[in-house]
Amino acid sequence: MAEGEIRYDYWQKERVFVRPVQGKYSELFNKLYTQPRVFKSKKIRSTGGPVNFNKFVISPQITSAPIATQAIETHIITLAPGGKSQKHGHMNSAIVYVLEGRGYDIHDGVRLDWQAGDAYIIRNGCVHQHFNSDPNHPVRALIMKSKPLFMFFNLIFQRTVEWPPDKASPGWEGWNPDAESAREQAEKV
């Protein structure tokens, strides 16, 4: 990749990390209690690709969504079969719950194997990368972190060390986790 080349639009667009909370206390209080408590992730479109996809479920960055919380962010990562995420680090810690699939992470050079049903912690400041070790099935995991709170306190450090592949594994070209359920697509292979 050439120096200065834009790799992901997501990194280039202006984002909201903490939205203003303003108004009369009684109005804000009532608004908070009328917010939804259930968010339908199937209605949210995944971004990224061709091997690393993200679906932001609860986040201050979703400016069209009501303000449910500004202290935490949740997103679902989907890795295509044989795929991997970007290698990156950030100040905030994160908890990852593996919904389906199997794979491993490398955290500061240490390999951590995981499978569906496992949860693991990414420590503050850790350089890490997620890998799908199954060539025939996708991985889907829920990531929960306090990134908005860290951003509010100007603890901004986040850096990509290595970008995810820009080509899918053979046989998975054009695959998208939103097209149909990942399990149905995997059964076709």
Sequence and secondary structure as in RCSB ss.txt:
>XXXX:A:sequence
MAEGEIRYDYWQKERVFVRPVQGKYSELFNKLYTQPRVFKSKKIRSTGGPVNFNKFVISPQITSAPIATQAIETH
IITLAPGGKSQKHGHMNSAIVYVLEGRGYDIHDGVRLDWQAGDAYIIRNGCVHQHFNSDPNHPVRALIMKSKPLF
MFFNLIFQRTVEWPPDKASPGWEGWNPDAESAREQAEKV
>XXXX:A:secstr
  TT    HHHHS   SS    S HHHHHHHHHTS S   GGGS  EE SSEEEEEEE TT TTS  S SS EEE
EEEE TT B  EEEESS EEEEEEE EEEEEETTEEEEEETT EEEE TT EEEEEE  SSS EEEEEEE HHHH
HHTT   EEEEE   SS  TT TT  TTTS HHHHHHH 
